[in-house]
Amino acid sequence: MKNRVLKVIVAIVMTIVVVGTCMPVSLAAQTPELTQYGFVENDGVKIEYGIYGDLNAEPLLLLPPNGGDMHCFDGSILPEMSKHFKVITVSPRYTGNSDMGDDGLTFEIMSEDLIVLLDYLNVEKTKIFGFSDGGNLGMVFTVAHPERVESLVIMGSNINPLGTKTFDQIGIIWKYLGLAIKAGFTGDAEDIRRRDIQGLMVYQPNLTFEDLQTIKVPVLNIYGEHDMIKRIHLKRITRNIPNAQEIMIVGGGHGSCFDYTDTIINPALLEFYGVA
């Protein structure tokens, strides 16, 4: 009986379309070789990282979407950005070869992991690019540690779950419920990992628009015309950050914005960063 119920729940969940994790634009774009690779530890939790480009260049920290790891941008912005910056990629806890830890998964915990990483790499300040939940993490990090951020680019990001379009959020919640029930039945570490990663989109982030008003660094807010984040929410993010500007990618969805990497995203990033 238990197995039959579980199979029905999984079948329902699998019919719901939810945004994927890593969406590279073109595998033909050559991923540069790693300049440095390793792990840092935060209270015994190992966090995987990689560095691309010139170690003496300005740092640029890339933050992946929900469930994504340090390779999420290999086929999109990484090849171009590594020509100009010391690009730091990271697998947040629960992803890639990073540990899960025993404290659950929140943007606040991941934010502290980033502090440990930057300290280890002797990076006092960094540019940040974050996509989807990576952008959410970028905002949480910038609010908590403004002294460590030079500029912030977010793409398809929201400050709370209410910012997601209703139909998409229903799909996210249904998938989470299925994963939560499965994890409860099995107790398997992989099922728990998938449940907690999905749970980020159900319960977090928990920023306010007043929090955004404390961000003083330059911010670029990129989003798709057909993004899963509500347009009114995205525009309100831009309005509430004092030094923010925005770009709406006409024809772009959430992850499909990366279809415009070469034509819109990379040129916009280089202009924003002041790279000739």
N, C-alpha and C positions, 0 to 999 in steps of 0.2 A: 504493500500500500504506500509506504514511504517513497519507494522508487518511482511508483506511478505518478504520485503528486509532483515529485521533483521533475519528472520528464514533461509533464503538462506545463509547469511554470517555465521551464527552459524554452519550450516550444513557443510560448506566448512572447517571452522576452526576445527571442530571435526574430520575430516578425516586426519588431520595432526598429526603425532606422535611427541610429544615433550617430553623431559626428565621430569620425575616426580620430586617430591620434596623430601619426606622422604622415604628412602628405607632401613628399618632395615633388618639385615641378618637373624635373627631368633627370633621370639617372645618367643621361648622356653628359650632363655637366660634371666635369671631373672633380671628384672630392680630393682636396689637397692631403698631403701626408701629415700625420700627426707630428707636431714638434715636441710635445710633451704629453705624457699620459700617466695617470696614477690614481691614488685614493687619498682622501683626508678622512679623519675620524672626528665625529662630534659625539662625545659621551659614549664611545664604543661603537657607534654606527658608522660604517664605512660609506663614503660618498664618492662615486666615480666621476672623474673629470678628464677632459682632454683639451689641449691647446693647439691651435693651428696658426700659421703665419709667423711673423717676426716677433720673437720674444721681447724685443726692445721697442716695439710699436705701442701705440695707445691701446689699452684693453677694451674689448667689447664682449660682454657677457650675453650669451644666447640662452633663453629659458624656453624649454619645449612645452607643448600642450599637454593636456590631461593624459597621463599614462605614457608620455613620450620620454625618450632617453637622449643621450648626448649626440646621437646620430640623426635626429629628426630633421636637421637643416642641411644634411649632406648634399642633397640634390636640389636645393633651392638657393638660399642666400649665402651659405657658407663659402662656396668657392670664390665669389666676388669679394665678400667682406674680408676674407683671409689675405687678400692682396694688399689691404690697407691697414689692418688692425691685428693685434694679438687677440685672436678670437678664443674665448674661453667657453667651452661647452660643458654641460653637466647633466648627469643622470640623477634627478631628484630621488630621494629615498623611495623605495618601492618599485623603482624602474631600473632598467639596464642591469649592471652588475653591482648596484648599490644595495645596501642592506635595507630591511624594513624597519627595524627597531621595534621597541615595545610601547612607544608613546602614541600610537595612532598616526594619522596623517592630517596635518593642517598646514595652511599657508604660513602660519606663524613659526611652526617647527622648521619648515623648509627654508624660511627666511633666515633662521639662525644657522642652518647648515651653510648657507651662502656666506655668512659672515666668517665662519670658520675657514671656508675655502679661500676667500679673498685674503684673509690674514695669512694663511699658509703660503699663498702665492705673492705676498708682499704687495698687494694691489690696494692702494689707499682709496682710489676713486675709479669708477668704471662707467662706461656707457652700457646701457642695457637694452636688449631687444627681446620682447616676449610675445609669443603667439598664444591666443586663447587663455587657458589656465596659466601659461607662462607669463602672459601680460598681467593677469590677476596677481600672480606672485610678484611681478615687477612693481606693481603699485603698492602691495602690502610691504614689500621690502623698502621702497622709497619713503613711505610714510614713517616706517619704524627707524630707518637708518639713512636719513637724507644726506648726511655727511659723506656717505660712501658712493653716492650716485652723481655722475656728471650730467647725464641726460637719459631720457627714457622714451623708448618707442614701444607702444602696445598695439596689438592687432587682433581684432575680434574679441575684445576683453570686456568684462563686466565687473561691477563692484559688489554685487550680491546676486543671488539666484533669481530675484524678481526681474533682473535685466534680461533674462533669456525669454525668447518668445514662448508663449504658452504651450503650443503644440510640441515644440522641441523639449521644453522642460518636462512635460508629461512623459515623453519617451524616455528621458533621462531617469525620471523617478521610477518608472516601470522596470527599466533595466536594473536599477539599483535594488529594487525590491526582490527581483528574481535572484540577483547575486547574493543578497543578504540571506535569503531563505536557503539557498544552496550552501553557503558558507556555514550556516547554522546546522544544516544536516551533516555536512562532511567534516567540518573543522579543519579542512585542508588549508595549508599555508597559501597556496596559489589562489584558492577561492577567496580567502580573506584579503589577499593583496588586491584582487580585482574588485572586490566589494568596496574596500576603502578608497581606492582610486576613483571609482565611480561616485562614491559618497561626497567627494570634494565638490562635484557639480550640483549636489542636492543641498548641502548645508553651508557651502562657502562660495566666495569670500564673504566677509561681514564688515566691509568698509562702508562709510557714509560719504555723502557728497561734501560734508563739512571736512572730513579727513582729507579729501582731495585738495581742498583749498590751502592745505599746509605744504603742498608740493611746490617748491620754488624753482626746480630745475626745468630746462626746456623739455617739452613733451610733444611727441607726434602720435596722434591717434589714427590708426589706419583701420578701415573696416570695409566690408563688401556691401554693395547695394542690396543684396539679398542675404545678408548675414543672419545667423540664428540669434544674434543679440538685437534687441529692439532698437530701432533707429533713434527713438526719443531718448533712450538710455545712453546710447553712444554719444549723442550730441550734448547731453547734459554732462557727461564726463568731461568733454572738451571745454564746456563753459565754466566748469568749476575748478579747473586747474589754471592758475594765473598765466602760465607761459605755454599754453597748449595750442597746437594747431591740428588740423585734421585733414585726412584725404579719404574720400569715399571712392572705392574702385567700382566703376560702373560695370555691371555684368557679373561682378564677383559675388560669390557666396561666402561661406565661412572659410573652409579650407581651400576652396577653389580660387581664393585670392592669389594663391601661389601660381596659378596659371599665368599671372601677370608679373612674375618675378623680374624678368629681364626688361620688360617694357615700362613697368610702373614702380614696383617695390624697390629694386636695387637703385635706380636713379633717384628715387625720393629719399632713400636712406643716405646716399652719398651727398646729396644736396643738404640734407638736414645736418649731417656730420661735418659739413664744410670741406669735403674732399673734392678737389678739382677734377 
